[in-house]
Amino acid sequence: MNSYRYFENKECKYYPCHKGLENGSNCLFCYCPMYNMTDCLGYPKYMEKNGKQIKVCTDCNFPHKEENYDLVMKKLKDSMF
């Protein structure tokens, strides 16, 4: 089912992009819109590279779960104001 809330691209060479998403992944947020947020809704890890903290979202699949669409959209809306 592809719609404005959910899009799945099984032909992508990176599909599935995260472990645990083999049975369905919302590709709408392929590049996480919360990446630049320090208080994102996911569960990132951080590593140091060249003296800087880098956010690592490899093990996070929060924005790719269909049921989290409304939460992601609310977070984005709230962060604008």
C-alpha positions in Angstrom: 0.0 0.0 0.0 1.6 3.3 -1.1 0.1 6.6 0.0 1.0 10.0 1.4 1.5 8.3 4.8 3.4 5.2 3.6 5.6 4.3 0.7 7.6 1.1 0.4 10.3 0.7 -2.3 11.3 -3.0 -2.3 13.3 -2.4 -5.5 15.8 -0.1 -3.7 19.2 -1.5 -3.5 19.3 -0.7 0.2 16.0 -2.3 1.1 15.6 -3.3 3.8 17.8 -0.5 5.2 17.6 -1.6 8.9 17.5 -4.9 10.7 14.0 -5.8 11.7 12.3 -4.2 8.7 12.4 -7.2 6.4 8.5 -7.5 6.5 7.7 -3.9 5.7 9.3 -0.5 5.9 8.0 3.0 5.4 10.5 4.5 2.9 8.8 7.9 3.1 11.4 9.0 5.6 14.3 7.3 3.8 16.5 10.1 5.2 15.3 10.7 8.7 13.8 14.2 9.0 14.8 14.1 12.7 18.5 13.5 12.1 19.5 17.0 13.1 17.3 17.0 16.3 19.1 16.2 19.6 15.7 15.1 21.0 14.5 12.9 18.1 11.9 10.2 18.8 14.2 7.4 17.7 17.0 5.7 19.5 20.3 6.8 18.0 23.8 6.2 19.2 26.6 8.6 19.1 30.3 8.1 18.2 33.2 10.4 18.1 34.9 11.1 14.7 37.6 13.7 14.2 36.8 15.2 17.6 33.1 15.6 16.9 30.0 13.7 18.1 28.3 12.0 15.2 24.8 10.7 15.4 24.5 7.1 14.2 21.1 5.9 13.4 22.0 2.5 11.9 20.0 0.5 14.6 17.0 2.9 14.6 14.0 2.1 12.6 11.5 4.4 14.3 10.6 6.6 11.3 10.3 3.6 9.1 7.5 2.0 11.0 4.1 2.8 9.5 2.5 3.3 12.9 4.9 6.2 13.7 4.0 8.5 10.9 1.7 10.7 13.0 4.4 11.0 15.8 7.1 12.0 13.3 4.8 14.6 11.7 3.9 16.0 15.1 7.5 16.2 16.1 8.4 18.1 12.9 5.5 20.5 13.3 6.3 21.1 17.0 9.9 21.8 16.1 9.0 24.6 13.7 7.4 26.7 16.4 
